[in-house]
Amino acid sequence: MIEFRNVSKRYGAQTVLDNASFAIHAGERLGVVGPNGAGKSTILNLIVGDGAPDQGSVHVARQTELGYMRQELDPAVAALSLLDSVARPTGLLRQVQHELDALHRRLETDPTDADALRRLGEAQTRFEHLGGYGLRARAEATLSGLGFREAEFGQPLKTFSGGWRLRAELARLLTASPDVLLLDEPSNYLDLPAIEWLQQYLATFAGTLVIVSHDRSLLNTLTRVTLEVAHGRVERYAGNYAVYVRGKRTRAETRLAAQRNLDRKRQQIETFINRFRAQATKAAQVQSRIKALERLEDIEPIPATTTGPAKIRLPVPPRSGQEVVRLEDAGLSYDGVRWVFRHVDARVERGQKIALVGLNGMGKTTLLRGLTGTMPLSEGKRTLGHKVVLGYQAQDFAESLNPALSVFENIRAVSAAFTDGQTRSLLGGFGFSGDKVFQQAGSLSGGEKIRAAFARLMMQPTNFLVLDEPTTHLDIAARETLEDALHRYEGTVCLVSHDADFVRHIANHIWLVTAQGVQPFWGGYDDYLRKTAGRPAPSAAKPGESGARKVQRRERAERIQSRGRLMRPLKKTMAQAETELEKLEQEQADILARMPSGKTGDYATLNRRLAEIQDDIAAATARWEQAALELEELEAAH
């Protein structure tokens, strides 16, 4: 369906794609991963024709309708109402709509025009077949799922904030249901309930799905193929993100072993050449060895992108009292008329790691400001616990560094009590060593800015960290680094994040923030999801929607039950995959055992076979996991 042939793309001195070749097949669900700036968005832009490759070509099958979520919206659409902007026809449906409009105008002039009446009937049939008459209903359902209120449907799109406009653009694409859906960071600006809804919605999307995302949960749930973009190269892996990580590690180990064997073979040949070069009786053999040496090709290594940035080592915090902070009958209003929250009673205890979840606009950020005292309460009481030292980072905290100063100067400006040596030692714990400490803050990557900002925060002995969206603009490796540091942190944490996996690996308590107040849940994010599974979502959905959802769930259960006859083929698929994996792993072990012996034959052929085996192992693993997932759903339905 989509093919990249030897594509190269440069921006100034930076090469983001270097002779890249790969294909995206019809019906695939593909995730694109890699460090920030590696060229992931460039791939999407080239697919839709926003720019051209410097070398090579990009081919998209004819009559393929592409849906691309752009970060910059069309200004001409801003004057439309929210619902009209989402329900406007696109692609072939738009062409049929234009044809209908033209025929209606023609019939207004001559109602007896038989040709126009015939063509109108044909166009109406095509419009119905393409889903045109259900477009507004689908748009309303999609908008509700993404958190819009029914009362907002008639408001002009231009009255919404940038984040909500991007939600509306996402709603338009989902409603249009194109052949290929291209999503660039679709979970940005979405709260966790909306992300959960998006996962469920996209799970039923019948077309080709291509997602650029740093959200591991989204990638693991929705994708079956992974493209890694790094260092100008694009590598294809069968399986979702979790399978890709394992497959990359195995592929890297295999290629490293093959390279070591190749180096050993090269050394043996060179030793023979050097030993017998001067002997006339060995001249023919020496020349043969020289030609063989020239034919040896190095094994292309796997880019080490999964190693991630330097680790963050948060210092051991000073001990605080058992109660860290308490709110009593708390309320906060920005204008004294409209209340963000009222009558909130909440308590944070030492060692808790609390994640605030809920819809955007419910006041999660405002509640953090109330907890930290950054914004005084409009009513009620806030009490800070004994020996609590607060460290608060707002959403833009990484940008609070002075870009003109070095990392060292930014950190030293916080506290004069630290010596230069102590400051250097602290920075070393956050991955800054050598000349890196003197690099200007403005030239740091997003992950490096996060680490520098945390180092500055830790210039004081903080034991209560309050973090508002700390993973914004971080790639997966940087998120995992911060996640690991906070997981090991011995102090108290209260955070807001829209990354489900980030919350899942850190939080041991969940606070659900709704218009009715704050409801605490003991346990992690998965425990919270299980406890709330039977409750209506705290969304702004239109009246009667919960009943419709019950009908949908019942129908879905009936469909799953009717697929009981598929359980046997799924079990057969799993058994065949297991048998195939055993054979492939045995063949791989045999080749690796033969290579050091010197009786290897054609090294290039063996190394190519090793690479093929890794691809086959990844594909068989993906088949097994997909069959197991479907089987689990069927068994659960019964």
N, C-alpha and C positions, 0 to 999 in steps of 0.2 A: 504493500500500500504506500509506504514512504521509504525512500532509499537515499542514503548519503553515500556518494562515491568519491573517495579520495578528497574529502573536503578539508580545506585549510582556511582559517579565518584569523586575522590579526587586528588588534586595536593599538596603533602606534607600534611600540617595541614589544608589546605583549602578544604572544601567540596563544590563543585559547583553543583552537582546533588545529591539529597538525596531521594532514593526510588521513583523516578519520573516515572509516567506512563501516556502515552498519545499516540494518533495516528494521522497520517497525511494521509488523504484520497485522492484517485485519483482525479485530477482535482482541488483540493483546491488551493487557493491563500492565503498564510499564511505569516504573519509577526511575527518575533521574536524580542521581546523588553525586556529591563531590564538594570540595571546599568552596567557600565564597569566592567569586571571581574566576572560577574555573571554566565557565562557558556554558553552564546549564541553560540559562535563559537565551543564550545565543542560538542554541539548537532549536528552541521553539520559534524564535524570530525567523530563522532561516526556513522553517517548515511553512510558515504563513506568508513568506515573501517579504518580510520587513528586512531588507538588505539582501545582499548576495554574497556567496563565498568568494574569497580571493582566488581560490583554486578549487577544482572539482565541481561537482554538481549535486543538486538536491532534487529528487523526483517524487512528486505526489501524484497518485493515481487520478485520472480524469474523473470529473463529476463527484469528487470527494468533498463533502461539506465539512469545513473546519470550524470549530468553535474555540476561540482563544481568549482567555481571561487576561485582559490588558491592565496594567497598573495605571495607565493614563486614559481617562474616559473621554468620550466624544462630547465636546461642549454643546453641540446642537441638541443633544438628548436631555440636557440639564433642565430645560423648560418644561419637559413632559412630566406628567404625574408619575409617581412611583410605579403604579400598576401598568400604565401605558408604556413606560420605558422598558419594563420587563416583558410585557406581552406583545411587543412589536415583532412581526414576522421576520425571519431571516432566511437567507439562502433561497432554495427552491420555493419554499412557502411564500416568501416575499414576492417572488415572480408571479406566482399564481394569484396572490392578493392584488397585485397591480393589474393583472389581466381581468380579474373580477371587477375592479373599479372602472376600468375602461369599458367593459361590456355594459355595466350599469349606466354609465354616462351615455353610451350609444342607444340604449333602450329608452332612456328618458326622452331622447329626440324622436325615436320611432318605436313605440311599444310593439308593433307588429313585425318587427325585423326577425324573420324566422331563423336566419343564420346566426344572429346574435343570441337568440333564445337557445338554439342548439348548443352553441359554444359555451353559453353561461352554465347550462346543465352539466356539461363535461368538466368545466373548470370547478364548479361546486363539488363534483364528485372527487376530483383530484385534491381539492382543498380539505375535504372531509377525510380522505385517505391519509393525508399528511398530518392530520390532527389539528387542523386550523381552528375548528369550531370548539375544541376543548382547550385552546391555548390560554385563555384568561383564567379558566378554572385551575389549570396546572400552575399558572403564575401565582395565583392567590395561595395555593397550597405550599409552593416553594418559598414564597415570601414569609409565610407563617412559620415554616420550619426553620428559617434562618433568623427568626427573632423579631420580625416586623409585626407591628400591631395593625389590626384591620382598619383602625381609625386613621392610619398613616398612608393607606393605599392611594388616597386622592391628593396627597401633598406633592408639590413640585419636587423633583429629584434634587434640584439645586439647594433646597432648604436643609438637606441632610449633610452630615459631616463627611469628610473624605473616606473614613473607614466604612461608614454605612453605605456610601455610594458604591464602594467596591463590593459590598455584600449584594447590592442590587444588581451589579454587573454579573456576579456569580449566579444569582437567581435567574437572570436572563439566559445565560448559557445553559443552565440545567433545564430550564423550561423548553428551550429550543431543541435539545437532544440531538446534536449534530452527529455525523458519522465518526468524527474524531474530536475528542474533547481534550484540549490542551490547557492545563492548569498550572500556573506559576505561583507557588506558595499560597494555595487556596485557603489555608487555615489562618493566615494573617488577618488580624482584625476580627476573628471569630472567637466567641467565648466557648467554653467547654461543652455546654449543651448543644450549641450550634454545630460544633465539630462532630459530636456524636451523631447528630442528625445527618450531617453531610456524609459521614461514613456509611450510614444505613442507606441513604439515597443512592450514592455512587455504587454501592454493592450490587444494585439492580440495573445499572446502566448497561445497555446492550451493545454499545459501540466500542470503538477503540479509545482507551484512556491513557493519557500521558501526563504524569504528575511530577513537577519539580517541587520538592518539599524537604524541610528539615524536621518534619514531624514523623518520628519513627512509628508511632502507633498508626497513623494514616497510611504510611507505606506498607507496614506489615499486614494491615487489614485488607488493603485494596489492590496491591500489585502482585503480579506473578512473574515479572521479568524486571531486572534491574540494569540500568546503564550507569556505569561509573565514568564521570568526566573528570580527568585530572592530568595536569602536565601536558595538555594538548592532545591526549589520547582518549579514546572512548572504548571501554571494554564492556562486553555484554555478559550478564550472568543470568542463568535460569533461577527463578525463585524470588521471594520478597526480600526486604532489607535484611532480616535476620539470616536467611539462607545465603544471601550475598556476602555477609560478613564472614560466615563460616567458609563459604566457597572461596573467597578471596584469600583467606589465610591458608587453606589447603593448596590452592593454586600457587601461591607464593612459595610455600615450602617445597612443592614439587619442582618448580622452576629453579629454585636455589639448589636443590639436590642435583638436578640435571646439569646446572652450570658447574657445580663442583666436579662432577664426573667428566664433563667436557674439559675443564681445566687440567684434570689429572691426565686425560688422554693427550692433550696438547703438550704437557710437560714430558710425557713418555716419548712422543714423536721428536720433540726438540732435543731430548737427551740422545736419542739414536742419531739424529743428524749431526750434532756436535761431536759425537764419539767417532763416527765413521766418515766424516766429510773428507778427510785427507787420504782415505784409502781408495785406490783406483778400483779394487775388486768390488767395492760396495757402492760405486758411483750411481749405478742404476737404481739401487734400493734407496739411496739418499734422495735422488731426484723424485722418486715415487713418494717418499715421505714428505718432501717439501710441497708437492702438489696436494697431498692429503691434508697438510696443515693449512694450506690456503683455502681449502674447501670447508674447513670447520667454521661454523657461524655461532656467535655468542647467543645465548638464550636471552630473550627480551625480558627484563625484570618487571615485577609488578610494582607500580608506584606505591610508596609507603604512606598512603593517605589515611589509613585507619589507625595509625599510631597516635594521631591527634597532637594538640599543642602540649606544652609543658604542664605538669600537674600543679594544682593549687593546694598548698598546705596551710590550712587555717590554723592559727595558733590556739593552744588550749585556753579557753575563756576562764575568767575568774568566776567563782561560784556566787550565785545570786540566792535570794530567798526563794521559798517554794512558790509563792505567788509573784509572777513577773509583772502583770498589769491587769487591772480590773476596770470594767465599765459598768456603771450603775444607772439605769433609766436614762441612758445616753441618747441624745439627739443632735443632729447637725443639719443646718440649713445655710445655703449660701446667701439667700436674700431675706431670710426671716419669714418668708411666706410658704415657699415650697420646700418640703423636708426631704432630704436624701434618705435619712433613717430616723426613727424615733423609738423610745422606750426599749432600747437595746441593753440587755444585761449579758455580759460576756466576761470570761476569765481565762487568762493564759497562764499556764503553770510551767515551772522549770523543766526543761528537757522536751517539751512538746514541739513538734514540727507541724504547723498548721497551714493548710492550703485553703484559701477562700475561693469558692466556686459559685457560679451563678451567671445569669445573663448580663451582657453589657448594659450599663445604665442603671444597674441595681445598687451601685454605690460601693463596690469592692475597694476601689482606690481611695474613696472618701473615708471608708471605715479604717483603712490603714493609717490615713492621716490623723484620724481621731485617736487611734491606739497609740501612735507615736507622739501625740501632742503637737504635731506640725501645724494642725488646724485646731484651734480651741473649740471645745464642744459648745453648741448653742444651748443645750440644757443637759442636766444630769451631771455625773461625777466620773472623773478618771483618776485612778490611783496607781502610781508606779511602785513596784515592789522594792524590797530591801536590796541594796547594792546592785541594782540593775543598771547596766551600761548599754545604752541603745545605739544601734547602728542602722540608719535608715537610708535606703537607696531608692529614689524615685525612678520612673520609667526611663528618664533620659540621663541616668547617673553616669553612664559611660561617656556621654558628651560633656559632662561637667569638668573634664580635664582641660587644662589650658593647652590648646594645640601648639602654641608657640614655644612652650617649655618642654624640656626633656622629661622622661619618665621620672628620673631621680629628682628633678626640681619640683615636679608636681607633688611627689610624696613628701619631700622635706618641708614644703610650704605648710603642711598640716600641723606639724609638731616640731618645735625647736628642741624638745627634750631628747630626741633621738640623735645619736652621733652619726657621722657619715658611715661608719662601719656597721652600726646597727641597722641603718636604712638599707645599705647594700645587702645585708643578711636577710632582712625582711623581703626585699625584692626577689632575692634568690628563691625564697619559698613560693613565689608566684611565677617562677619561670623566667625571670629577668636576670641575666648574668652577663659579665664581660661588658662589651661596648653597647649591648642592648639597653642598658639602663640609661644611656645618654641619647637614645633615639628620641626624636621629637614625637610628642603624643599625637600630633595631627597625622603622622604617617603610619600609625599603628592600625592593624586589622581590627575588626569588630571584637574578636575573641581576646586579642591583646589588650584592648581598651577595658574590657570587662575585668581582666586580671589586674590591670593597673589600678582600676577604681576600687577593687576589693583590697588591694594592698594599702591604698590610702585609707580606706575605712578601718583597716586593722592596725593603723598607727596608734590607736587607743585600744585598751583591753575590752573589746565588745563581747557581751554575753547574750544579747538579744538582737538578732538580725531580722529586719523587716524589709522585704524585697518586693518591688512592684514590677512584674514582667522582666525578670533579669535575663531571659533568654532571647529577647527581641534582637533580630538581625544576627544571631549566632548560628554557625553551621553545626552539623550534628556532632562533630568531634569536640567543638568548644562547649556545646551543651553537656555532653557526657563528662567533660572535665569538671565543669562547675557542679554538675549533679553529684559526682563522686565526692567532691570537697564538702558539699552541704550534707551529704549522707553521713560522712564521718565526723562532721562538726559536733562538738559535745555541748554546745549551747542551745538556746531556744531560737526557733525560726518561725516566722509568720510570713507567708508569701502569696502572691497572686501570679498565676501562670496559665497560659492557654495551651501548654504542651502537656498532653495527657501522660506521656511516659515520664516526663520530668516530675510531675506531681506524684505519679505512681511510685517512683523510686525514692522520694524524699519524705512525703507527708505520712505522719502516723495519726493525724486528726484532720477532719474536714469540717469547714464551716460553710453551710449553704446560705448564701445571701439572697434574699428575695424581698419583694415589696412589703411582706409582712414582718420582716425582721431577720434575725440570724438564728439558724438551727444547727447546733453542733452534732457531729457524728464521730463516735469513737472508731478508730481503725483507719486503714489507708483508703486510697481511692477506689480500689476494687471492692472493698467492703462497703463503701458508700454506694457504689453502683448497684450492688446486690440488694442493699437495704431499700433503695428507692426504685427498684425495678418495677414494682407493681403500682407505683404512684404516678399520677399525671405529671408531666414535666412542668417545671415552674416557668413556662413560657407565656408569651402574650398571644397565644393562638386564639383564633376566633371561636365564639360559642359553638358548641356542638362538635368541635373538632375531636375531642377526646372520644366521643362515641364513634366517630368515623375511624379513628385509629383502632378501636376495639374490633370493629368489623374487619379492618385490614389485617389485624393480627390473626383473627379467626380464619379468614380466607387463606392467609399465608400458611397457617398450621395445616389446613385441609390440603393445600397443595403439597406440602412436605410429606404428609401422610400418604398421599396418592403416589408418591415416588418410592414407596417401600420396595417395589420390584427392582429398584436400582441398587439395593444394598448388596446383593450378591456380586454384581459386576464391580462394585467399588472394592469389596474385599479381595476379589480376584486381581484387580489393578494393584492393590497394596502388596499382595503376595508376589506378583510378577516383578514389581519394583524392587522388593527385598532380594529376590533371586538375582536380578540384574546387578544390584549393588554389590552383592557378594562376589559375583564373577568379575566385575570391574575392579574391585579392590584387590582381588587375588592377582589379576593381570598386572595391575599397577605395582604390586609387591614383587612379582616375578621380574618385571623390567628393571626396577630399582636394584634388585639383587644381582641381576646379570651385569649391569653397567660397570660396577667396580672391577669385575673379573677380567676385563680386557677382551672378552669374547663377545663383543657387542654388535659387530657388523656396522651398519649405518647409524651413526649417532643422531644425525639430523632426523632420520625416520623415527627412531625411538623417542626422541624428544617431542616430535610432533604428535606421536601416538599418546605420550603422557599428557599433553595438553588436551587432546581429544577425550581421553579418559576422564579428566577433570570436568569437562563440559558435560559428558554423559552422566557422571555421578551427580552433578548439580541438577541435571534435567530429571533423572530418576528420583532424586530426593524431592524435587518439586512436585512430581506426579504423586509420590507417596503422601506428601503433606496435604495436597489438594484433595486426594481421595479420602484421607483420614478426616479432614475437616468436613467434607460433605457427609461422610458416614456418621460423624458425631452429631451433625444437625438432624439427620434422619432419625437416629436413635433417640435424640432428645424430643423430637416431635411425637414419637410413639410413647 
